[in-house]
Amino acid sequence: MDKKTISRDSTSIAYESTGQGPAVILVSGAMSTGGTLAPLAVPLSDRFRVVVYDRRGRGESGDTKPYTVEREVEDLAALIEAVGGEAALCGVSSGGALALEAASSGLPVRQVAVYEVPFAVYEGGAKERAEYTERLTEMLEQGRRGDAVELFLRLTGMAEEMIQRARQSPMWSGMETIAPSLAYDDAVMGDGLVPRARLSSVTVPVLAVAGGASPSWMREAARAIAQTVPDGTYRSLEGQTHMVEPDVLGPVLVEFFGG
């Protein structure tokens, strides 16, 4: 990240931008940094100034306690100010919940696109998320970062064999480093259910996208977002999963943000 801006609480937020045109800020989800979304910036940068950034508590950005979701909205406000005073937002996974929260907070946002925000629209979802929050909090308070990462991976539906393989991989130490930020994504997701009251106050156009090869509840969650905001559109991308291909999602975003 070659640039930094300072959020309202004096936290340093690292970012970089590519391309020229109207600003589009990409908002990453749990266990990821701005670099995770850098490949998605490529198909957008022909038409837009695309910004990727490290959310607080990860990568090259700072962190200031205590954490609140409002601080992350202020981080986005600082970024928007740094890139010209207005931007469109694209949030992936729980980053989509943060993008929608920023839009509902009245930030100068033109449009919001989200990909597979994992709101629990299935039976027992609220209970599952409450139990996850309780266990995650306990593990992080005890300094059990590896266990917290495992807990999160199980929530995503990753098979036990793959989790154990990940734990032996060179990537694991980096995952443990940013494990405390799992609590931030958990806070951004609220109770895990679709925040219908907040979404109904989002006045800008919203595109909610899901993968056609993802679990059906992911598509139902995306549909619920599109149906709850005043100006929402739903799209399903054939053959895509939660790990969406940038070259497939990119053109859809270019069409939406350019409209």
Sequence and secondary structure as in RCSB ss.txt:
>XXXX:A:sequence
MDKKTISRDSTSIAYESTGQGPAVILVSGAMSTGGTLAPLAVPLSDRFRVVVYDRRGRGESGDTKPYTVEREVED
LAALIEAVGGEAALCGVSSGGALALEAASSGLPVRQVAVYEVPFAVYEGGAKERAEYTERLTEMLEQGRRGDAVE
LFLRLTGMAEEMIQRARQSPMWSGMETIAPSLAYDDAVMGDGLVPRARLSSVTVPVLAVAGGASPSWMREAARAI
AQTVPDGTYRSLEGQTHMVEPDVLGPVLVEFFGG
>XXXX:A:secstr
  EEEE TTS EEEEEEES SSEEEEE  TT  GGGGHHHHHHHTTTSEEEEE  TTSTT    SS  HHHHHHH
HHHHHHHTTS EEEEEETHHHHHHHHHHHTT SEEEEEEE      STTHHHHHHHHHHHHHHHHHTT HHHHHH
HHHHHTT  HHHHHHHHTSTTHHHHHHTGGGHHHHHHHTTTSS  HHHHTT  S EEEEEETTS HHHHHHHHHH
HHHSTTEEEEEETT  SS  HHHHHHHHHHHHT 
